[in-house]
Amino acid sequence: MEPTIYLFFKGNCLEAMTHYAETLGGKIGEIHRNADAPDPESRMPGGDDMVMNMSMQLGNATIMASDNSDGMYTKPQGFAVSIAPSSLAEFERVHAALARGAQSVAMEPGETFWAERFAMFTDRYGTPWMLNYTGSKAPN
């Protein structure tokens, strides 16, 4: 059994997930919009373009997501999506793409006792991220 990350967005799910797929090398799977619902009772509050459910394959992991209406959306808290770029150059590329327009920065990119480069921030879509490149500090 493997966990699946499920992200909620405030009307910009498709834009955010497309950005994540392009940045991280993921592949967008199925996308179900409000307009795809068989009847009005099956729709969520909002317009036809609201994403009811979608998926992205990222390596062996699946990330799923949907939009929420203003009344249902809550700001994410108490978690972060953590990724480990394979090189310092990859860390810098991913950080530049994901942190552009960040809502907040908890920790600027820098060296820690466990990693050559580490950063924590909430991106422009509201998703909290942790990037961790251990480099030479990887356990033997």
PyMOL CGO cylinders between C-alpha atoms (Angstrom):
from pymol import cmd
from pymol.cgo import CYLINDER

trace = [
    CYLINDER, 0.00, 0.00, 0.00, 1.35, 3.44, -0.98, 0.3, 1, 1, 1, 1, 1, 1,
    CYLINDER, 1.35, 3.44, -0.98, -0.09, 6.81, 0.00, 0.3, 1, 1, 1, 1, 1, 1,
    CYLINDER, -0.09, 6.81, 0.00, -1.42, 9.17, -2.64, 0.3, 1, 1, 1, 1, 1, 1,
    CYLINDER, -1.42, 9.17, -2.64, -1.02, 12.91, -2.22, 0.3, 1, 1, 1, 1, 1, 1,
    CYLINDER, -1.02, 12.91, -2.22, -4.31, 14.74, -2.80, 0.3, 1, 1, 1, 1, 1, 1,
    CYLINDER, -4.31, 14.74, -2.80, -4.15, 18.50, -3.28, 0.3, 1, 1, 1, 1, 1, 1,
    CYLINDER, -4.15, 18.50, -3.28, -7.01, 21.01, -3.26, 0.3, 1, 1, 1, 1, 1, 1,
    CYLINDER, -7.01, 21.01, -3.26, -6.98, 24.29, -5.15, 0.3, 1, 1, 1, 1, 1, 1,
    CYLINDER, -6.98, 24.29, -5.15, -9.13, 27.39, -5.22, 0.3, 1, 1, 1, 1, 1, 1,
    CYLINDER, -9.13, 27.39, -5.22, -10.12, 27.32, -8.91, 0.3, 1, 1, 1, 1, 1, 1,
    CYLINDER, -10.12, 27.32, -8.91, -6.65, 26.92, -10.47, 0.3, 1, 1, 1, 1, 1, 1,
    CYLINDER, -6.65, 26.92, -10.47, -6.13, 23.16, -10.17, 0.3, 1, 1, 1, 1, 1, 1,
    CYLINDER, -6.13, 23.16, -10.17, -5.43, 22.49, -13.85, 0.3, 1, 1, 1, 1, 1, 1,
    CYLINDER, -5.43, 22.49, -13.85, -2.96, 25.38, -14.08, 0.3, 1, 1, 1, 1, 1, 1,
    CYLINDER, -2.96, 25.38, -14.08, -1.13, 24.28, -10.92, 0.3, 1, 1, 1, 1, 1, 1,
    CYLINDER, -1.13, 24.28, -10.92, -0.97, 20.59, -11.79, 0.3, 1, 1, 1, 1, 1, 1,
    CYLINDER, -0.97, 20.59, -11.79, 0.18, 21.35, -15.35, 0.3, 1, 1, 1, 1, 1, 1,
    CYLINDER, 0.18, 21.35, -15.35, 2.95, 23.53, -13.90, 0.3, 1, 1, 1, 1, 1, 1,
    CYLINDER, 2.95, 23.53, -13.90, 3.97, 20.73, -11.51, 0.3, 1, 1, 1, 1, 1, 1,
    CYLINDER, 3.97, 20.73, -11.51, 3.99, 18.15, -14.31, 0.3, 1, 1, 1, 1, 1, 1,
    CYLINDER, 3.99, 18.15, -14.31, 6.14, 20.38, -16.54, 0.3, 1, 1, 1, 1, 1, 1,
    CYLINDER, 6.14, 20.38, -16.54, 8.54, 21.26, -13.70, 0.3, 1, 1, 1, 1, 1, 1,
    CYLINDER, 8.54, 21.26, -13.70, 8.87, 17.80, -12.15, 0.3, 1, 1, 1, 1, 1, 1,
    CYLINDER, 8.87, 17.80, -12.15, 8.58, 15.60, -15.24, 0.3, 1, 1, 1, 1, 1, 1,
    CYLINDER, 8.58, 15.60, -15.24, 5.15, 14.25, -14.32, 0.3, 1, 1, 1, 1, 1, 1,
    CYLINDER, 5.15, 14.25, -14.32, 2.45, 13.00, -16.65, 0.3, 1, 1, 1, 1, 1, 1,
    CYLINDER, 2.45, 13.00, -16.65, -1.12, 14.28, -16.40, 0.3, 1, 1, 1, 1, 1, 1,
    CYLINDER, -1.12, 14.28, -16.40, -3.69, 11.48, -16.43, 0.3, 1, 1, 1, 1, 1, 1,
    CYLINDER, -3.69, 11.48, -16.43, -7.46, 11.74, -16.36, 0.3, 1, 1, 1, 1, 1, 1,
    CYLINDER, -7.46, 11.74, -16.36, -9.14, 15.10, -15.86, 0.3, 1, 1, 1, 1, 1, 1,
    CYLINDER, -9.14, 15.10, -15.86, -12.81, 15.28, -14.85, 0.3, 1, 1, 1, 1, 1, 1,
    CYLINDER, -12.81, 15.28, -14.85, -14.45, 18.70, -14.92, 0.3, 1, 1, 1, 1, 1, 1,
    CYLINDER, -14.45, 18.70, -14.92, -17.81, 19.88, -13.71, 0.3, 1, 1, 1, 1, 1, 1,
    CYLINDER, -17.81, 19.88, -13.71, -18.99, 19.90, -17.33, 0.3, 1, 1, 1, 1, 1, 1,
    CYLINDER, -18.99, 19.90, -17.33, -18.32, 16.14, -17.47, 0.3, 1, 1, 1, 1, 1, 1,
    CYLINDER, -18.32, 16.14, -17.47, -20.85, 15.34, -14.72, 0.3, 1, 1, 1, 1, 1, 1,
    CYLINDER, -20.85, 15.34, -14.72, -23.85, 13.36, -16.01, 0.3, 1, 1, 1, 1, 1, 1,
    CYLINDER, -23.85, 13.36, -16.01, -26.41, 15.62, -14.28, 0.3, 1, 1, 1, 1, 1, 1,
    CYLINDER, -26.41, 15.62, -14.28, -26.60, 18.85, -12.23, 0.3, 1, 1, 1, 1, 1, 1,
    CYLINDER, -26.60, 18.85, -12.23, -26.84, 16.91, -8.95, 0.3, 1, 1, 1, 1, 1, 1,
    CYLINDER, -26.84, 16.91, -8.95, -23.42, 15.37, -9.61, 0.3, 1, 1, 1, 1, 1, 1,
    CYLINDER, -23.42, 15.37, -9.61, -21.70, 18.73, -10.07, 0.3, 1, 1, 1, 1, 1, 1,
    CYLINDER, -21.70, 18.73, -10.07, -19.78, 20.63, -7.44, 0.3, 1, 1, 1, 1, 1, 1,
    CYLINDER, -19.78, 20.63, -7.44, -20.47, 24.34, -6.83, 0.3, 1, 1, 1, 1, 1, 1,
    CYLINDER, -20.47, 24.34, -6.83, -18.74, 26.42, -9.50, 0.3, 1, 1, 1, 1, 1, 1,
    CYLINDER, -18.74, 26.42, -9.50, -18.43, 26.69, -13.25, 0.3, 1, 1, 1, 1, 1, 1,
    CYLINDER, -18.43, 26.69, -13.25, -18.02, 24.09, -15.97, 0.3, 1, 1, 1, 1, 1, 1,
    CYLINDER, -18.02, 24.09, -15.97, -14.20, 24.36, -15.93, 0.3, 1, 1, 1, 1, 1, 1,
    CYLINDER, -14.20, 24.36, -15.93, -13.85, 23.48, -12.24, 0.3, 1, 1, 1, 1, 1, 1,
    CYLINDER, -13.85, 23.48, -12.24, -11.76, 20.31, -11.89, 0.3, 1, 1, 1, 1, 1, 1,
    CYLINDER, -11.76, 20.31, -11.89, -13.65, 17.68, -9.91, 0.3, 1, 1, 1, 1, 1, 1,
    CYLINDER, -13.65, 17.68, -9.91, -10.73, 15.24, -9.97, 0.3, 1, 1, 1, 1, 1, 1,
    CYLINDER, -10.73, 15.24, -9.97, -7.49, 14.75, -11.85, 0.3, 1, 1, 1, 1, 1, 1,
    CYLINDER, -7.49, 14.75, -11.85, -4.28, 12.80, -11.52, 0.3, 1, 1, 1, 1, 1, 1,
    CYLINDER, -4.28, 12.80, -11.52, -0.60, 13.15, -12.29, 0.3, 1, 1, 1, 1, 1, 1,
    CYLINDER, -0.60, 13.15, -12.29, 1.93, 10.34, -12.31, 0.3, 1, 1, 1, 1, 1, 1,
    CYLINDER, 1.93, 10.34, -12.31, 5.29, 11.39, -10.88, 0.3, 1, 1, 1, 1, 1, 1,
    CYLINDER, 5.29, 11.39, -10.88, 7.73, 8.49, -10.92, 0.3, 1, 1, 1, 1, 1, 1,
    CYLINDER, 7.73, 8.49, -10.92, 6.05, 5.74, -8.88, 0.3, 1, 1, 1, 1, 1, 1,
    CYLINDER, 6.05, 5.74, -8.88, 3.83, 8.23, -7.06, 0.3, 1, 1, 1, 1, 1, 1,
    CYLINDER, 3.83, 8.23, -7.06, 0.41, 9.49, -7.97, 0.3, 1, 1, 1, 1, 1, 1,
    CYLINDER, 0.41, 9.49, -7.97, -0.66, 13.01, -7.07, 0.3, 1, 1, 1, 1, 1, 1,
    CYLINDER, -0.66, 13.01, -7.07, -4.37, 13.70, -7.33, 0.3, 1, 1, 1, 1, 1, 1,
    CYLINDER, -4.37, 13.70, -7.33, -6.11, 17.06, -7.12, 0.3, 1, 1, 1, 1, 1, 1,
    CYLINDER, -6.11, 17.06, -7.12, -9.30, 19.03, -7.49, 0.3, 1, 1, 1, 1, 1, 1,
    CYLINDER, -9.30, 19.03, -7.49, -10.71, 22.52, -7.26, 0.3, 1, 1, 1, 1, 1, 1,
    CYLINDER, -10.71, 22.52, -7.26, -12.85, 23.56, -4.35, 0.3, 1, 1, 1, 1, 1, 1,
    CYLINDER, -12.85, 23.56, -4.35, -15.46, 26.30, -4.31, 0.3, 1, 1, 1, 1, 1, 1,
    CYLINDER, -15.46, 26.30, -4.31, -14.81, 29.38, -2.20, 0.3, 1, 1, 1, 1, 1, 1,
    CYLINDER, -14.81, 29.38, -2.20, -17.06, 28.00, 0.54, 0.3, 1, 1, 1, 1, 1, 1,
    CYLINDER, -17.06, 28.00, 0.54, -15.24, 24.64, 0.68, 0.3, 1, 1, 1, 1, 1, 1,
    CYLINDER, -15.24, 24.64, 0.68, -11.61, 25.68, 0.16, 0.3, 1, 1, 1, 1, 1, 1,
    CYLINDER, -11.61, 25.68, 0.16, -9.29, 25.79, 3.17, 0.3, 1, 1, 1, 1, 1, 1,
    CYLINDER, -9.29, 25.79, 3.17, -5.65, 26.81, 3.12, 0.3, 1, 1, 1, 1, 1, 1,
    CYLINDER, -5.65, 26.81, 3.12, -3.36, 23.75, 3.35, 0.3, 1, 1, 1, 1, 1, 1,
    CYLINDER, -3.36, 23.75, 3.35, -1.57, 23.36, 6.67, 0.3, 1, 1, 1, 1, 1, 1,
    CYLINDER, -1.57, 23.36, 6.67, 0.29, 20.78, 8.68, 0.3, 1, 1, 1, 1, 1, 1,
    CYLINDER, 0.29, 20.78, 8.68, 2.05, 19.10, 5.74, 0.3, 1, 1, 1, 1, 1, 1,
    CYLINDER, 2.05, 19.10, 5.74, 4.42, 19.75, 2.85, 0.3, 1, 1, 1, 1, 1, 1,
    CYLINDER, 4.42, 19.75, 2.85, 5.09, 17.96, -0.41, 0.3, 1, 1, 1, 1, 1, 1,
    CYLINDER, 5.09, 17.96, -0.41, 8.73, 16.93, -0.08, 0.3, 1, 1, 1, 1, 1, 1,
    CYLINDER, 8.73, 16.93, -0.08, 10.91, 16.13, -3.08, 0.3, 1, 1, 1, 1, 1, 1,
    CYLINDER, 10.91, 16.13, -3.08, 14.59, 15.30, -3.40, 0.3, 1, 1, 1, 1, 1, 1,
    CYLINDER, 14.59, 15.30, -3.40, 16.20, 16.59, -6.61, 0.3, 1, 1, 1, 1, 1, 1,
    CYLINDER, 16.20, 16.59, -6.61, 19.06, 14.40, -7.84, 0.3, 1, 1, 1, 1, 1, 1,
    CYLINDER, 19.06, 14.40, -7.84, 21.64, 17.17, -8.21, 0.3, 1, 1, 1, 1, 1, 1,
    CYLINDER, 21.64, 17.17, -8.21, 22.36, 20.70, -7.06, 0.3, 1, 1, 1, 1, 1, 1,
    CYLINDER, 22.36, 20.70, -7.06, 21.60, 22.00, -10.56, 0.3, 1, 1, 1, 1, 1, 1,
    CYLINDER, 21.60, 22.00, -10.56, 18.25, 20.15, -10.52, 0.3, 1, 1, 1, 1, 1, 1,
    CYLINDER, 18.25, 20.15, -10.52, 17.51, 21.59, -7.06, 0.3, 1, 1, 1, 1, 1, 1,
    CYLINDER, 17.51, 21.59, -7.06, 18.13, 25.12, -8.36, 0.3, 1, 1, 1, 1, 1, 1,
    CYLINDER, 18.13, 25.12, -8.36, 15.98, 24.56, -11.48, 0.3, 1, 1, 1, 1, 1, 1,
    CYLINDER, 15.98, 24.56, -11.48, 13.06, 23.07, -9.54, 0.3, 1, 1, 1, 1, 1, 1,
    CYLINDER, 13.06, 23.07, -9.54, 13.29, 25.70, -6.82, 0.3, 1, 1, 1, 1, 1, 1,
    CYLINDER, 13.29, 25.70, -6.82, 13.29, 28.55, -9.35, 0.3, 1, 1, 1, 1, 1, 1,
    CYLINDER, 13.29, 28.55, -9.35, 10.19, 27.15, -11.07, 0.3, 1, 1, 1, 1, 1, 1,
    CYLINDER, 10.19, 27.15, -11.07, 8.17, 26.24, -7.98, 0.3, 1, 1, 1, 1, 1, 1,
    CYLINDER, 8.17, 26.24, -7.98, 9.13, 29.18, -5.74, 0.3, 1, 1, 1, 1, 1, 1,
    CYLINDER, 9.13, 29.18, -5.74, 8.50, 31.88, -8.37, 0.3, 1, 1, 1, 1, 1, 1,
    CYLINDER, 8.50, 31.88, -8.37, 5.72, 34.04, -6.93, 0.3, 1, 1, 1, 1, 1, 1,
    CYLINDER, 5.72, 34.04, -6.93, 5.69, 32.10, -3.65, 0.3, 1, 1, 1, 1, 1, 1,
    CYLINDER, 5.69, 32.10, -3.65, 3.02, 33.05, -1.13, 0.3, 1, 1, 1, 1, 1, 1,
    CYLINDER, 3.02, 33.05, -1.13, 5.50, 32.57, 1.70, 0.3, 1, 1, 1, 1, 1, 1,
    CYLINDER, 5.50, 32.57, 1.70, 9.05, 31.36, 2.34, 0.3, 1, 1, 1, 1, 1, 1,
    CYLINDER, 9.05, 31.36, 2.34, 9.72, 29.49, 5.58, 0.3, 1, 1, 1, 1, 1, 1,
    CYLINDER, 9.72, 29.49, 5.58, 13.36, 28.72, 4.75, 0.3, 1, 1, 1, 1, 1, 1,
    CYLINDER, 13.36, 28.72, 4.75, 15.44, 30.16, 1.92, 0.3, 1, 1, 1, 1, 1, 1,
    CYLINDER, 15.44, 30.16, 1.92, 17.64, 27.66, 0.04, 0.3, 1, 1, 1, 1, 1, 1,
    CYLINDER, 17.64, 27.66, 0.04, 20.70, 26.91, 2.09, 0.3, 1, 1, 1, 1, 1, 1,
    CYLINDER, 20.70, 26.91, 2.09, 22.96, 24.30, 3.61, 0.3, 1, 1, 1, 1, 1, 1,
    CYLINDER, 22.96, 24.30, 3.61, 21.87, 22.35, 6.68, 0.3, 1, 1, 1, 1, 1, 1,
    CYLINDER, 21.87, 22.35, 6.68, 23.59, 19.68, 8.74, 0.3, 1, 1, 1, 1, 1, 1,
    CYLINDER, 23.59, 19.68, 8.74, 21.68, 16.99, 6.78, 0.3, 1, 1, 1, 1, 1, 1,
    CYLINDER, 21.68, 16.99, 6.78, 21.67, 18.47, 3.27, 0.3, 1, 1, 1, 1, 1, 1,
    CYLINDER, 21.67, 18.47, 3.27, 23.82, 20.48, 0.90, 0.3, 1, 1, 1, 1, 1, 1,
    CYLINDER, 23.82, 20.48, 0.90, 20.68, 22.41, -0.07, 0.3, 1, 1, 1, 1, 1, 1,
    CYLINDER, 20.68, 22.41, -0.07, 17.27, 22.62, 1.59, 0.3, 1, 1, 1, 1, 1, 1,
    CYLINDER, 17.27, 22.62, 1.59, 14.31, 25.01, 1.19, 0.3, 1, 1, 1, 1, 1, 1,
    CYLINDER, 14.31, 25.01, 1.19, 10.74, 25.36, 2.47, 0.3, 1, 1, 1, 1, 1, 1,
    CYLINDER, 10.74, 25.36, 2.47, 8.08, 27.57, 0.87, 0.3, 1, 1, 1, 1, 1, 1,
    CYLINDER, 8.08, 27.57, 0.87, 4.43, 27.77, -0.15, 0.3, 1, 1, 1, 1, 1, 1,
    CYLINDER, 4.43, 27.77, -0.15, 4.08, 28.25, -3.89, 0.3, 1, 1, 1, 1, 1, 1,
    CYLINDER, 4.08, 28.25, -3.89, 1.79, 30.70, -5.69, 0.3, 1, 1, 1, 1, 1, 1,
    CYLINDER, 1.79, 30.70, -5.69, -0.96, 28.04, -5.81, 0.3, 1, 1, 1, 1, 1, 1,
    CYLINDER, -0.96, 28.04, -5.81, -0.92, 27.48, -2.04, 0.3, 1, 1, 1, 1, 1, 1,
    CYLINDER, -0.92, 27.48, -2.04, 0.97, 24.16, -2.00, 0.3, 1, 1, 1, 1, 1, 1,
    CYLINDER, 0.97, 24.16, -2.00, 3.62, 23.86, 0.73, 0.3, 1, 1, 1, 1, 1, 1,
    CYLINDER, 3.62, 23.86, 0.73, 6.92, 22.40, -0.53, 0.3, 1, 1, 1, 1, 1, 1,
    CYLINDER, 6.92, 22.40, -0.53, 10.17, 21.11, 0.95, 0.3, 1, 1, 1, 1, 1, 1,
    CYLINDER, 10.17, 21.11, 0.95, 13.11, 20.59, -1.41, 0.3, 1, 1, 1, 1, 1, 1,
    CYLINDER, 13.11, 20.59, -1.41, 16.00, 18.52, -0.11, 0.3, 1, 1, 1, 1, 1, 1,
    CYLINDER, 16.00, 18.52, -0.11, 19.27, 17.77, -1.90, 0.3, 1, 1, 1, 1, 1, 1,
    CYLINDER, 19.27, 17.77, -1.90, 21.48, 15.75, 0.44, 0.3, 1, 1, 1, 1, 1, 1,
    CYLINDER, 21.48, 15.75, 0.44, 24.47, 15.60, -1.90, 0.3, 1, 1, 1, 1, 1, 1,
    CYLINDER, 24.47, 15.60, -1.90, 27.67, 14.71, -0.03, 0.3, 1, 1, 1, 1, 1, 1,
    CYLINDER, 27.67, 14.71, -0.03, 25.73, 14.58, 3.26, 0.3, 1, 1, 1, 1, 1, 1,
    CYLINDER, 25.73, 14.58, 3.26, 23.80, 11.47, 2.22, 0.3, 1, 1, 1, 1, 1, 1,
    CYLINDER, 23.80, 11.47, 2.22, 24.14, 8.63, 4.72, 0.3, 1, 1, 1, 1, 1, 1,
    CYLINDER, 24.14, 8.63, 4.72, 26.61, 5.95, 3.69, 0.3, 1, 1, 1, 1, 1, 1,
]
cmd.load_cgo(trace, "trace")
